[in-house]
Amino acid sequence: MPIAFLHRLLLVTLAVLLPWAAAAQQGLPPEVLIALRRAEVPPEAMAVVVEEAGTARVRLQERAQRPLNPASLFKLVTTSAGLELLGPAYTWQTPVWLQGELRDGVLDGTVIIKGTGDPKLVLERAWLLLRRVRDLGVQEIRGDIVLDHSTFAAAEGHAGDFDGDALRPYNVLPDALLLNYKSVIYTFTPDPGRGIATLSAEPPLAGMMIDRSVPLASTACDDWRSQLKASLTDPAQVRFAGRYPASCGERSWPVAYADSTSYDRRMLAALWHELGGRLGGTVRDGVAPSGVAPNFTITSPPLAEVVRDINKFSNNVMAQQLFLTLAAERRGTGTPEAGREVLRGWLVDRLGESALAGIVIDNGSGLSRVQRVSAQLLARLLQAIYASPVMPELMSSLPLSGQDGTLLRMQVTQGRAHLKTGSLRDVAGVAGYVLADSGRRYVVVALINHPNANAARPAIDALVQWAITDRPAVQ
């Protein structure tokens, strides 16, 4: 082989490899340090991994081994495990039994619904379930509507335990029969001609009274919810003693229902009444029959669609539904302890025991003060998924920079980063994939644990932009 050719080959090889060697040795980029300084966050509070996807080439690594609170970045573990262990096409089945004699539209017996963890039994699908009962010829149920929640263990604690705000929908506890996230959406529509905003509530809940209108105000739309002076803690009566700013236009306010234990009963009773059905008994909890085929089954959307909702919008209750579903499917019991065993076992199989140093698994979502994971583990997980058959489903489930989900307002090049976000008091982070100017794709993980963490989000944006604007690849 000619010496001149070997010389040129050596120069090209060095041109490719030396930048990587230099990049792997540097600290945080200057623009990241400047943003951290402005937020009064020390560099030591930030853990970072930037490495080329599908390779072992590290571009940047700082404090990668330190176990930190990942907030909602932990949803990457839960959703990745779900996609690999259950498959993207997995669906939840909600069986329904009609027990008793049906004659002339009257069921002299009960309707039984068994929850199996479906995270998307929202208003429309609950209505369709009851519509199926009507389609089978039932106009009147002389007995009860029985709800079986036994697939999951009863949730421990209360909805407000995490941050004291039980009315936030993200604090709703998991339930094998989770209807419409146990939440109500109040919609305010200004009617300037009458000087009021009309008020609607979805879904309807039997026995709950609400104000149907509130006076309009000429104030600015800032903090419009506090101007309403809402009273939301009485399950039977919701009142709005304030005014609604006309300048807001139409707005919606999702609120977790004050009495989660009665939510399913109230919702199904109201929907059955709206469908023209009559109920002689009550809606109550009970147990589904064993060894008896259901009359019909309601099938959920596929897991790939559910994972998209979990990651795009960082839905905590849906993540916990998946966490407990993994427990029920893989261990036969829908308990948090079994869910932790499943996730830990899956991580060991995928990454090895040594990768799990310092990890603490809590509830599969981001609502935890004790959960811990390192930036290195998240990076290794993303690398493993990049080589997995479920990579397209996982990547497409992540918010897209500047375009949707929790990255809608991210200040980086639009559409070049698929990243899961994490945010709690004292925690901020992102993890996912970035397509760089060179055409390379990077795994990027950034985690900050500090009292000023959320003020340091510009530093995270700066890091992602730094990863995007790498040097062009040598041809």
N, C-alpha and C positions, 0 to 999 in steps of 0.2 A: 504494500500500500504506500503511495507517495507520501514523503514527509510533509509536503505542503498541505496535502489533504488532512493529515493527522493534526497539523498545527491549527488549521481552520476549525476542525471538529472540537479540539480542546478549547479554543476561544469561545465557540458557541456554547459548549457545555458550561464553562465558567460564567458566561453571561447569564445563563439560566439559573445556575445553582447559587452563585455568590449573593445575589439579592435576597434569596431566601435565608441564607445563613446570617446575613446582617440583620434582616428584619426580625428574626427569631430572638436576637439578643437585645433589641431595644426595649425601653420602658414604654409607658403610655405615650401616645402621640401628643405633641404640644397643644393641639386644639382641644384635646380631651382634658389635659391638665388645666388649661385656662378655664374651661367650663366648670371643672370641679372647684377651682379656687373661687370662682364667682358664687358658687353655691355653698361655700364654706364646708366642703367635704374633703377630707384628706385622701390622697391617692390610695393609701393603705386600706380604705374602706371599699375599694372596687376590685372585683375579681374578673379577669378577662381571659377568654380563649378565642383566637382567630386562626383557623387552619383550613387548608384547602380541602374541600369535600372530596371524599374518595381516595385520599392520600394521607400520608403521615407528615406532610409538610406543615410545619407550624410557622405562622407569620408573626403572631404575638401571643404571649402567655404571661399573665401576672396573677400571682396568688391563686392559681387554678385549683390547688388541692384543698383550700380552706372550706370546711362545711359552713354554708350560710343558709339563711331562710330564703327559699326561692319564690315565695308567694305563688302566684298562678303559673309560674314556669313549671311547677310540678305537674300540671295538667299534661305536659308532654309525656311524662312517664305513663300516666293513666291511659291516655288516648293511644299511645304507641302500643302498649301492652294489649289494649282492647282490640286494636286492628290486627295484631299478630296472633293473639290467642283465640279470638272469636271469629275473625275474618271480616272484611269490609261489608260483606253482604248479610251479616248477622242481623236478625230482627227479633224484637220482643213480641211475644204472643200473649194477648189478654183474652182468656176464655170466658164465655158467658153461658150460664145454664138457665133454662126455664123449667122449674120443677113444679109439678102439679098438673091438673087437668085444664086444658084450654077449650072453652066452648063459647061460641057466639061472641068472641072478642074479650071474654073474661078469663083471666088466668087465676084459677083457684089454687094459688100457691105462691112461690117466690121466684124472683130473678136474682141470680148470684153472679157476681163479677169478681174474678180473682186477678189481682195485680201481680205482675212478674218483673216490675222495675222499669217499664217503658217510660223514658224521659220525655216523650212527646205526646202524652195523652192530653193534648190541649183542648180548648173549648170546642173547636170544630170537630175533632175526632171523638170527643165524648158525646157530642150531639149525634154523630153518625152511629155510634154504638147504640144509643137509645132508639134511633130511627130504625135500626135493624130489628129491635124488639117489636116496634110497631109494625114493621113489614111482615113479621111472622104472624101477624093477626091479633096482637095483644093491644087492647084498648084500655083495659082495667086490670090492675094487679091487686087482688084481694089480700094478698099477704104483704111481704116486705121486699125491699131491694137490699140484698145482703152483700157487703163488701169484705173481701178477704185480703188482708195486708201481710199474710204470714211468710211470704217469700223472703222478706228482709226482717231482721230483728228490729224490734221497736227502737227508734232513735233515742239515744241518751241525751239528757240535758234539755235545754230550751233554745228557741231560735235566737234569742238575744244574748246568748252566752258569749259569743265571739267578740262583739263590740258594743253590746248594750242596746242595739237598734233592731228590735225584733220585727219592725215593719218594713225593713229593707228586703226586697225579694231575694237577694243573694244569700240571705240568712235562713231561708226556708230549709227545713231538715229533710233528708231523703225519706222516701216512703215507697214501698212496693207498688202501691196504687196511688201514684202522684198525679192528681188531676190539675191541669192548668197552672202548675207551679204554686198552687194554693195562694194565688194572688188575684187582685182585682185591678183593672185598669180604669181609672176615672178620666173621662174626656170632657174638656171644657170648650164650648163653642160660643164665641161672642155673638150676641144679637143686639147690635147698637140701637136698633129701632125701639126695642123694649127696655134697653138699659140693663140687660142681664146677660149672663153666660149660661146657656143650658148645660146640664150635666147628665152624662150617661155613665153607666157602670157595666162592665163586662168581666166575667159572666154574671148572669143574675144569680142571686143567692136567696133561697127561701128564708123568710123571717127577718131579712135585713132591710131596714128603711134608710133611704138616703135623701138629702136635699136634691130637688130636681133643677134648681137654678141658684145662682149667686149674683149679687149686684156687680155691675161693672165699675171699674175704677179708671181714672185717667192717668194713673201713675205709670212709671217706666216698668218694663217687663223684668227688671232685675229681681232675682229672688222671689219670683211670683208665687211659689208654693207657700212661703211663710206669710205672704199677704192674705192667703185664703183662711188662715187661722183654723186649720182643720182639726177635728176631733175624730180620731181613727181607731181608738182603742176599745170602743164598745162594739161587740160583734153584732148587736141588734140595731144600732143606730149610728150612722155616719153623718156628721154635721160640718158645715163650713160657715163659720161665723164672720169671716172677713169678706174681701172683695177680690174680683179677678181683673187684672189689668187688660183693658181692651187692646192695648198695643201688642199683646202676646199672640194674637190670632188664636187658632185652635191648638191646644196643647193636651198631651196625655200624661198621666201620673200613675205609674204602676206601684202598687202597695201590697205587701204581704198581708193576708187577712189576719185579723187579731186573734181569732180562735181557730188554729189550724186543725184541731181535732174534729171540728164540726163542718169544715169546709166542703169535703166531698159529699157529705149528706145533704147540705144545703144546695149545692150546685146541681146534683142529680135530681133532687126533688123539684127544683125550679125548672130545669130543662124538660123533665117528664111532663110537667104541667103545661109548659109552652108548646109541647108537641100534641097537646090535647089528651094526654093520658091521665087516668085516674089511679090513685094509690090508696088502697084501704088501710095498709099498715104504715110502716115507717121505713126510712133508710137507716140501716144499722150495720155495725161490724159483725162478722161471723166467719164461718169456715166453709170453703167450697167442698163439694163431694169428691171423694177419691174413687178412682176406678170407674168413673162414669164419664163418657165422652160429652164434651160441651155441645150445645146447640149450634154455636158459631164462635169464631175467634176473630178478634181485631188484631191486625198486624201493623207493627210500627214501620216507619221509614227505615231504610238500611243504616247500619252503624256508621258507614262513611258519611252519611248526611248528618247524623247526630254528632259525630266528631267535629264536623265543620262548625256546627253551632257552638259546641263547647269551646273550641279554640278561637274562632273568629271573634266571639263576643264574651269570652272568658266566663262562661256560665258555670257557676259553682255547684248548684244543685244538680245539674245534668252530669257533671263530672263525678259527683258522689253517687248518683244512680248507676253510672258505669262501673265505678269502683266496687259497689256492692253486688252488681250483676256478675262481675268477674269472680267474686267470692262464691256466689250461689252456683255459678256454672262450673267452676273448677274445684270447689271444696264442698259443694252441697249444702252450704249454709251461708246466708247473706248477712254476715257480721263484719264489723270493721276489722276484727282480729284476722279473720280469714282473708279479707281483702289485702291486708298488709303482707300476709304470707304469700299470696299469689304474686303481688308486685315484686317482693324481694326475690322470690324464686325465679321469676322471669328475668329480672336484672342479672342475677347470678349466671343464669344460662346464657344470656346475651353478652355480658361484659366480664364475667369472672368475679369471684368473691373479693379479690383485692381492690376492685374498682369501687366497692361500696363502703370504703372506709369513712366513718363519720355520718353516714346517711341515717336519717330518722324519717320514717314514713308514718303519716298520721291518718288522713281521711281521703287522700286521692285528689283533693282540690287545692285551692290556694288559701282557704280559710283556716290557717293554723299558725300559731306562734311557736310551735315546737318542731315543725318539719324542718329538716336540714338536708342539703345536697351541695355538692361542689360544682363549680363551673366545669371542671374536668369531666366529671361524670356526665353532665348534660351534653358536653361536646362529644364524648364517646357514644352516648346514646344516639345523638343526631347522625353521627358517622355510621352507626350500625343500621339505622333506619334508611339512610341514603343508599345502602346496598341491599335493602330489603324489598321484597315484592310489593309491600304496602307503601313504599316511598311516595308515589304520586298522590295517594289519598291523604297521607299525613302532611305533605308539603302544601297541597292545595287547601288544606283546612286552616292554615296559618294566615293571620291578617297580612294584607299586602300594603307596603309602605305608601302612605299618602292617598290610599284609595278606598279602604274598607275596614270594618271591624275596629279594633282598639288601636290600629295604626293610622286611622283616618287623618289625624293632625300631625303625624310624625314629620319632622323637618329634614327629610333626606330626599334623594332622587326618587321620584314616584315610580312605583311598580318594580323596584329592583331588589326588594327585601321581603322575604316571607318570614315573619318573626312572631313568636308568642311573646306577649307582654306579661309582666308581673308587677303588681303594685299593692302594697299594704302600707300602713303607717311604719316608717323606718325602713321600707324595702322598695327598691325599684330595680327592674331588670328586663332584658330581652334575650331570647334564644331562638335560633333558627338558621335560615340560609340566605345568603346575599350573592347576587350575581354582579360581578365586578366589571369595570370597563374593559379589562383584558380578556373577558370571556370566561375567566375562571369563576367557579362557584365556591364560596367560603362557608364553613360553619362558623357562626358568630355567637358567642355567649358573653353577656355582661351582667354582673350582679353587684348591687350596692346595698350594703346594710349599714345604715347610719340615720340618726334623727333627721337629717336634712336630705335623705335619699331622694325624695320626689322633687326637690328643688334642683337636683342634679340630672334630671332627664336630658337637658341639653348636652351633657357630657356623653350620655349613651347615644344620642343622635349623632354627635360628632364622631364617635367611634364607628358607628355603622357607615357614615359617609366616608370615613377614612378607608374602611374596607372596600367600599364601592369603587373609589377612585384609585385603584392600584395601578402600577405601571403596566403598559401593554406587554403582552407576551412576545418573546423573541420568536421570529419565524425561522 
